[in-house]
Structure formats: C-alpha cells, structure tokens
Amino acid sequence: MNFLYDRITYLFDPLHHLWEHEKIHRKISVLLVMFFIGSLIAIELKRQGYLPGSVARYVPGNHFYAVQAAFTVVLILEVISLIFTLPCSFSRSVGKQFEILSLILMRNAFKELSQFPEPISFAGNEVAILHILSNGFGALLIFALLGYYYRIQAKTADDTMRPGDLYSFVAAKKGIALILLLVFCTMGIHSGIQTYFGTRETDFLHEFYTILILTDILVVLISQCFHPNFAAIFRNSGFALSTLIIRIALAAPPYFDVLLGMAAALFAILLTRISSHLFVRQRKDLKTKVAEQRG
C-alpha cells in the first residue's frame, strides 16, 4: 500500500504546486479579463448586426450575460481549487464549499439581471429585483459567516493521528481528489458540448455538488480506517451533512436557497464550536491528567 500512496502523492503534488503557483494565477486572471472584454465585444457586435447569422445565434444579446459568463468561469476555477483543498482537511474543504456557494448566489443575482431589457427599467421587473436583493444579501451573509467559521477553525487543532497513518490518510484523499478532478473535467466538457448544441437544461456545477456529498461520505469512512474515534466521525459526518444542505439550497427556489445556505453555514459553525470546546478540550484535559499521573 505504501507504494500506491507514494505514486498518488507523486502525481498529485506537482499538479497542486502548478495550480497554486503565483504565475499561473496571474495568467488565469489575465485570460479572465480578456474573456470578459471579448464577451462584451461579441455581444455588442451582435446588437449592432455585425455578426453572421451562424455565429450570432450562439451569442446572447444582453451585456450582463458577459458578467454571468465571467462568474461561471470564476466558479469553475474555485471548484478546481476545492478539489486540491480536499486532502488538506475536512473543515477547510467545507469552508471552500461555502465560498463557492456565496459566489453561486452572486452569479444568480447577475443571472436575473441578464433577463432585464436594455436599458434597465424597474417597471415590470419587481420580482426579479427582489430575487437580486435576496441573492446579493444572502451571499454577503454567508461570506460573513464564512469569516467567522475560518476564525474558529484557526483556533481548533486536533492532530492526534500517528505520522504514518496521517501520511496514508492524506495520500488516500489525494487519490480521491485526482479522481474527482477527472470527473469534474469530464462533466465540464460534456456540459460544454450540450450547451453548444442547445440541449443543456441543468447547471453541471449543481450536479457536481451531488458527487461532493458522496465524496465526503467516502472520506468519513476512510478516516475511520486510520482514526476510529466517535467524536471525529460525528464531526466529519456533520460536515458532510452541511454539504448536503448546500446541495439542497442549490435546487431550492429563490429565498429558500439563501435560508438553506445560511442554515448550512450556521450548522458547520455550531458543529465546530461544540466539537472543539467539548470533545477536543476534554481529550486534552485527559491527556494532561495522564501525563501528570505518570510524572
């Protein structure tokens, strides 16, 4: 098994290093800016009637579609970052999922705006404006809850796993991340082909969250092989449940999606506070007493 773990690490670490490299992020940012400007130009050319019919039918006529498209690319990049975060820690991976949820809500706000006629008018768009406010403030509140979640995570440390087991566990998660990356790329290509032919009906990012739920459960079960502990499995299962709530939020209608997203964030925060203040501290106190008795 050690040979398999070494090979997985050999494959994963260079990819992770390449993705996190500063030069790569700069190049991606430049390409994203060019993509946004190019989208605006293409939309304007269609509005002015300069595009041939064979091309114009694939180009939207509202400028805010460019914003929606740019946010979709940002979301894809964030999901890839989430996949590379998976081997780090369960709590960090869940935090990344909340980051993506807040961006999805922000994108939904601009998606509503892309349905407005140009120039934008208030009359006749009252319901859509309420949806924009709901998504915008929902994204802001989840962003605020996420900041508090990261703050309490920084104060929580429970590294009780032996070094050898920790290496094997992390390597197993790296293997899962590699498979997840392959699945995500396949889903993205398939979605792009369906969108091109006009047969796409659902957002593949939402579908990917279903796979994330199954992945979280798999990681929980694998963690039991290396660290069989009730508090740990309950905590990790709770984080998997928060992922499930996020997935339900993505399928929920306006207003309910925000409420469910906030419920998932609050659940993760309460889970972290309870597990760190009761179970982790209790184990530390027990270890201190044992050490004092031996001394």
Summary of the structure (lengths in Angstrom):
residues: 295
radius of gyration: 22.4
end to end distance: 38.6
largest distance: 85.0
contacts: 871
relative contact order: 0.10
helix: 82%
strand: 0%
